[in-house]
């Protein structure tokens, strides 16, 4: 029999767990997955109560096709999660996309055209006026009166309990023979192991307990922590995105249940806001914003990585944004400016949510790529080291399927969707002008300090520049974001959360 290939995957979130399962199913790999926490990791972006599942991607038909591939696999995951854990991980409530003042934005127009062109037009219902919206969803009365008076509903989509999704994939991985080493220090990466002093070839990892683990290939699926683990040539940056939960009364929760209320996106290429039905567990409702986000800069020489990675990081930039989460900062909330943005938006969109007790405020950490496309590639300077990251806030919907094209790239194959080479799209040496930030027009914004939610603007990256370092990315890519905990990133006092939970009797 041919020798089996040994794969180490670092990170058990969406990309890591999906890739582990894909390799395990191929039958010729020994797969070991490391994570510094038990899976699902509590501070991973993939650990949440709700995430949008959609294939609505504007003109990005490659993402649309990948999303369509994921849908039947989500339904299969539901069978497993229901059988093993007594819960569904996917809720097909549909998604309602709002335009404004009688007009759709290019995103919605391009999306509907693409869906129809691919033969799925019967899944779309266009609501051309406020009366049509309210006939089906009277909960949006205030939104309609304030100009959110045109929408389309895609019945093939909804939301996932992302924590349950990862938990279910974890179960499937174990059944398929994936070995897991989790928790600190056994599962915590401390440094990469190279074949010699040139650092040109990776042959394994060392964990924080001092053990060395050898492999034929190492895959870093470390999410927003990736730029602090290895030099990514300014292709990636960790950005904090804001999430709030409100608690309705039992009667209110009934009105917002998934059989009566969809996932919604409120003119989101301009506002960034989206929300969900109440969840069955305790009735809470999540509202979030897809924006340019916040940074948490840390001096490179203080990063918990090996000496070589720290030296490389210092040569690129003196500070790197690193996730700051409730695991190490349990009293963190979200920036006051972000809460004001959300409350002002809801005041004109759905004011009843503002009246509900605020029971959670959380910063969710994206690993943003320079153009919104994933980074799935062998490292250009380290043979057999692969990076699977750059979720850019739109990775979770692909949980059941994304591991397959990632595994293809690692094997040297070229996965193609809708005529687009994913290997080229996700490559290290990419054209930074190609992409749309995951099916949105862009997530760059002006932070005003006045509590008003500014419209999102197109992320500007010079189309004539193919470089991945320098002033273009420094000024237009990272430095315009506020710093978490400082200035416009100053957080809401934790006491506000305590008060809200008391009102909700939690």
C-alpha positions, 0 to 999 in steps of 0.5 A, a space after each residue: 500500500 502507498 504511504 499515507 500522507 500526514 496532515 496537521 491542521 491548526 484551528 478547529 473553526 469553520 475552515 479547519 474542521 471542514 478541511 479535516 473532514 474533507 481529507 479524512 473522507 479521501 482515505 489516504 491521509 492521517 489527519 491531526 487537528 490542533 486547537 488551543 481550546 475545546 471545539 467549538 472554541 468559545 471565541 472563534 468567529 464560527 462559534 455563535 448562536 446565528 449566522 446567515 446562510 445564503 447564496 446571494 452574492 451579487 455578480 460573484 457567481 462562483 460564491 453563489 454556486 458554492 453556496 448552492 452546493 452547501 444547501 443540501 449538505 446543511 440539510 444532511 448535517 441537520 439529520 446528524 445534529 438532530 439524531 446526535 444532539 437533539 437540535 437542528 443546526 440549519 433553519 431554512 427561514 429564507 432571507 429578505 433583502 431590502 432596498 430603499 426608496 423604491 430601488 434596489 442597489 446593484 448588489 440585489 439587482 446583480 444577485 437576482 439576475 445571477 440566480 435567474 440565469 442559473 435556473 433558480 428564479 423560482 426561489 425568489 419573490 420580489 416585493 415591489 412595494 411596502 404593501 407587499 412586504 407588510 402583507 407577509 411581514 407586518 413586523 417591518 411596518 416602521 422600516 417600510 414607513 421610513 423608505 425600506 419599501 422594496 425587497 426580495 425574499 429568497 426562500 432557499 436560505 436562512 440561518 445556522 446555529 454555527 456552534 451546533 454546526 461546528 459541533 456536528 462536523 466535529 462529530 463527523 470528523 471523529 467518526 471519519 478518523 480525525 485525531 484531535 488534540 485540544 486545550 492548552 497547552 497540548 493543543 496550542 501552537 507555539 512555533 512552526 518547525 522547519 527542516 533547516 535554518 533557511 526556514 524554506 520548508 515546514 515539517 511540523 509544529 511545536 505545541 506549548 507543552 514542548 512537544 514536536 509533531 511532524 507532518 508532511 503538510 501543515 495547514 494554518 486554519 487559525 482565523 483572525 489569529 492568522 496574521 499574528 502567527 505567520 507573515 501574510 504580506 498584508 493580505 490579512 488583518 484581524 477586524 472586530 465586528 459588533 454583535 448585540 442580542 436583545 431579549 423579547 418577552 415570550 409574546 414578542 418572541 412568538 411574533 419573531 419566530 422563524 416560521 413568521 419572520 425571516 433573516 433580514 438585511 436592511 439595505 446592507 451594502 449601505 447600512 451593513 445591518 442584518 438580523 435574525 428571528 428569535 431562537 428557540 433556546 431562550 427567544 433572544 434576537 441577534 442584530 449585527 453589522 458587517 462593517 470595516 470594524 475595529 483593530 486591536 494592535 499588539 506590538 509584534 515582539 509581544 506576540 505568542 509565536 516563535 522567534 522566527 515569526 516575530 522577526 518576520 512580523 517586525 520586518 513587516 509592521 511594528 504592530 499587528 491586530 490580534 483578536 481581543 475576546 471574552 475568553 481573556 477579557 470577560 467584561 468586554 462589550 462593544 464600542 459605544 459608537 457601535 451601539 449608538 449606530 445600531 440603536 439609531 438604525 433600529 430606531 428607523 427600521 425596527 424600534 421594538 428591538 430597541 425596547 427589549 433588554 440588551 443581554 449580550 454585546 460581543 466583538 466577533 473577529 473576522 480575518 479580513 482579506 484585502 479584497 474579500 476573497 479567501 486566502 487558501 494557498 501554500 505560503 510562498 516562502 515556506 514549502 508545505 505550509 498552507 494558509 486557509 484563512 481570510 473568511 472576511 465575514 462570509 465563510 460560515 455558510 460554506 461549512 459543509 462544503 468549503 473543505 473540499 476545494 481547500 483540500 483540492 488546492 493543497 493537493 495541487 488541483 484547481 477547483 473551479 466554480 462557475 468558470 472561475 478558478 478558485 485556486 487563482 481567486 484564493 491565491 497568495 499572489 492575487 490581483 487585489 482589485 478583483 473581488 467584492 468583499 464577499 458579495 457586498 459592495 464594500 465595507 469602508 466607512 467614515 467614523 464620525 463620532 456623532 453616533 450616526 451610522 455612516 453609509 458604507 463605501 467601496 473599499 478602495 484598493 488601487 487597481 494598478 497596484 499588484 503589490 501586497 505591501 506599502 502605502 496603498 494597503 497601509 493607508 487604505 486598508 488598515 489604519 483607517 479603522 478605529 482601535 478597540 478600547 480607545 477613542 471611537 473604540 471605547 467600550 460600553 460599560 459592562 454594567 449596562 449588560 448586567 442591567 439588561 440581563 437583570 431586566 430579562 431575568 437571566 
